[in-house]
Amino acid sequence: MADVLIVGSGLIGASIGLALRGGADVVLHDRDVATAAQAIARGAGRLWDGVERAQTVVVAVPPSRIASTLLGLQSNNIGRTYTHVASVQSQVQREVEMLGCDVSTIVGGHPLAGRETSGPQGAAADLFVGRTWAICPSSASSAQALADVRDMAEGCGATVVELAALVHDASVALLSHLPQVAASALAGLLAPTVAGHAQAGATRGVASQPAISSAEHGLGLALSGQGLVDTTRLAASDPTLWAEILVLNAAEVAPAVRRLADSLGALADDLEGGEPHRDRFAAVLEFLLRGNRGRALVPVKRGEVSEAFGRVRVSVDDQPGRLAGLLTAAGDAGCNVEDVHVEHVPGRPQGLIELVVETSVVGDLGDALRAAGWHVMGELSPTHPPAEQ
């Protein structure tokens, strides 16, 4: 009997296997044989023979297949406890109940971790470390099932948060699903107009032309900076999976999208000076300050908000070993680097490295790196991020 069976060996499934490696006996299954083989080759587990039982079964397949997959596994008495990793919990719970699954052994789950790269090739053993793992038991979930799922999530290094499915869905609509929509909307403005879309957009009252026409892409995108890279990163995510997620959680996502659209519409009105009695500068400033206040609430590591960290910016030649040397120099200075951001300078053999450290050591690290001969561009407090013009 295995400790954990993971059905679905993509990014999340394979990462769970890698995270549990050494501490649990993990077996893997995927209907795509090549995907399972890749995950196994990376060390995420061993191949499931189709009959071996497991203490905990993790279903890591697209949301539309979760309920039927759970029913099939339960029908063959494969696991003691079952969970899944759906981004939308309420709809999956309803489908599980409608199909007649044994809900006492099922506890829904959602690790709030991932990346835009899909498949086992993007999996990482530390993907869940310090990240929230939501578990959403139903009223019928047994204490044993809840304990099994909690133990598995904590074994991956995650911080478990237990909440109702409806609360989960309302929360992720704003905190996870809306960022995907915003990134895709911004990146979509860069894409050439598709034949027929201009007229469709016009009928909905949407601007029919991208901000940069296809003829201007060569020059226009050459002027892009790291801000565009950062804000459009999620737009590279799997469109089929995300279309399914957004549709399943449409009741929560649609109002959030309208709130974002209203906020942007109000900004457009202020920029155009549509209301003469309003101070345009003050209105735009308040929009940006509201963003500062919201950003300050976002947890960036170990549950700490962004105000707990500052940044030291260093210009580094784009040569082998330079990044490693910089991190070594930071270590020699007695500073723990919490995160690293890399900005490549287009057309130049340099990169701009941001070392994210605790606010209290920002100045000391900057001084230490200058003394060691590094080209420090400046230290940034969390309340005054750099402007990109």
Secondary structure as the mmCIF struct_conf table of DSSP 4:
data_model
#
loop_
_struct_conf.conf_type_id
_struct_conf.id
_struct_conf.beg_label_comp_id
_struct_conf.beg_label_asym_id
_struct_conf.beg_label_seq_id
_struct_conf.end_label_comp_id
_struct_conf.end_label_asym_id
_struct_conf.end_label_seq_id
STRN STRN1 ALA A 2 VAL A 7
BEND BEND1 GLY A 10 GLY A 10
HELX_RH_AL_P HELX_RH_AL_P1 LEU A 11 LEU A 20
STRN STRN2 ARG A 21 ARG A 21
TURN_TY1_P TURN_TY1_P1 GLY A 22 GLY A 23
STRN STRN3 ALA A 24 ALA A 24
STRN STRN4 VAL A 26 HIS A 29
BEND BEND2 ARG A 31 ASP A 32
HELX_RH_AL_P HELX_RH_AL_P2 VAL A 33 ALA A 41
TURN_TY1_P TURN_TY1_P2 ARG A 42 GLY A 43
BEND BEND3 ALA A 44 ALA A 44
STRN STRN5 ARG A 46 LEU A 47
BEND BEND4 GLY A 50 VAL A 51
STRN STRN6 ALA A 54 VAL A 59
BEND BEND5 VAL A 61 VAL A 61
HELX_RH_AL_P HELX_RH_AL_P3 PRO A 63 SER A 75
TURN_TY1_P TURN_TY1_P3 ASN A 76 ASN A 77
STRN STRN7 GLY A 79 HIS A 84
BEND BEND6 SER A 87 SER A 87
HELX_RH_AL_P HELX_RH_AL_P4 SER A 90 LEU A 99
TURN_TY1_P TURN_TY1_P4 GLY A 100 GLY A 100
HELX_RH_3T_P HELX_RH_3T_P1 VAL A 103 THR A 105
STRN STRN8 ILE A 106 PRO A 111
BEND BEND7 LEU A 112 LEU A 112
BEND BEND8 GLU A 116 GLU A 116
BEND BEND9 GLY A 119 GLY A 119
HELX_RH_3T_P HELX_RH_3T_P2 PRO A 120 GLY A 122
TURN_TY1_P TURN_TY1_P5 ALA A 125 GLY A 130
STRN STRN9 THR A 132 PRO A 137
TURN_TY1_P TURN_TY1_P6 SER A 139 ALA A 140
HELX_RH_AL_P HELX_RH_AL_P5 ALA A 143 GLY A 155
TURN_TY1_P TURN_TY1_P7 CYS A 156 GLY A 157
HELX_LH_PP_P HELX_LH_PP_P1 ALA A 158 ALA A 158
STRN STRN10 THR A 159 GLU A 162
HELX_RH_AL_P HELX_RH_AL_P6 ALA A 165 VAL A 172
HELX_RH_PI_P HELX_RH_PI_P1 ALA A 173 HIS A 177
HELX_RH_AL_P HELX_RH_AL_P7 LEU A 178 GLY A 188
TURN_TY1_P TURN_TY1_P8 LEU A 189 LEU A 190
BEND BEND10 ALA A 191 ALA A 191
HELX_LH_PP_P HELX_LH_PP_P2 PRO A 192 VAL A 194
TURN_TY1_P TURN_TY1_P9 ALA A 195 GLY A 196
HELX_RH_AL_P HELX_RH_AL_P8 HIS A 197 THR A 203
TURN_TY1_P TURN_TY1_P10 ARG A 204 GLY A 205
BEND BEND11 GLN A 209 GLN A 209
BEND BEND12 ALA A 211 ILE A 212
HELX_RH_3T_P HELX_RH_3T_P3 SER A 214 GLU A 216
HELX_RH_AL_P HELX_RH_AL_P9 HIS A 217 GLY A 220
HELX_RH_3T_P HELX_RH_3T_P4 LEU A 221 LEU A 223
HELX_RH_AL_P HELX_RH_AL_P10 GLN A 226 THR A 231
TURN_TY1_P TURN_TY1_P11 THR A 232 THR A 232
HELX_RH_3T_P HELX_RH_3T_P5 ARG A 233 ALA A 236
BEND BEND13 SER A 237 SER A 237
HELX_RH_AL_P HELX_RH_AL_P11 PRO A 239 LEU A 248
TURN_TY1_P TURN_TY1_P12 ASN A 249 ASN A 249
HELX_RH_AL_P HELX_RH_AL_P12 ALA A 250 GLU A 272
TURN_TY1_P TURN_TY1_P13 GLY A 273 GLY A 273
BEND BEND14 GLU A 275 GLU A 275
TURN_TY1_P TURN_TY1_P14 PRO A 276 HIS A 277
BEND BEND15 ARG A 278 ARG A 278
HELX_RH_AL_P HELX_RH_AL_P13 ARG A 280 ARG A 295
TURN_TY1_P TURN_TY1_P15 ALA A 296 LEU A 297
BEND BEND16 VAL A 298 VAL A 298
STRN STRN11 PRO A 299 LYS A 301
TURN_TY1_P TURN_TY1_P16 ARG A 302 GLY A 303
STRN STRN12 GLU A 304 VAL A 305
HELX_RH_3T_P HELX_RH_3T_P6 SER A 306 ALA A 308
STRN STRN13 PHE A 309 ASP A 317
BEND BEND17 ASP A 318 GLN A 319
TURN_TY1_P TURN_TY1_P17 PRO A 320 GLY A 321
HELX_RH_AL_P HELX_RH_AL_P14 ARG A 322 ASP A 332
TURN_TY1_P TURN_TY1_P18 ALA A 333 GLY A 334
STRN STRN14 ASP A 339 HIS A 344
TURN_TY1_P TURN_TY1_P19 PRO A 346 GLY A 347
BEND BEND18 ARG A 348 PRO A 349
STRN STRN15 GLN A 350 GLU A 358
HELX_RH_3T_P HELX_RH_3T_P7 THR A 359 VAL A 361
HELX_RH_AL_P HELX_RH_AL_P15 VAL A 362 ALA A 371
TURN_TY1_P TURN_TY1_P20 ALA A 372 GLY A 373
STRN STRN16 HIS A 375 LEU A 380
TURN_TY1_P TURN_TY1_P21 PRO A 382 THR A 383
BEND BEND19 HIS A 384 HIS A 384
HELX_LH_PP_P HELX_LH_PP_P3 PRO A 385 ALA A 387
#
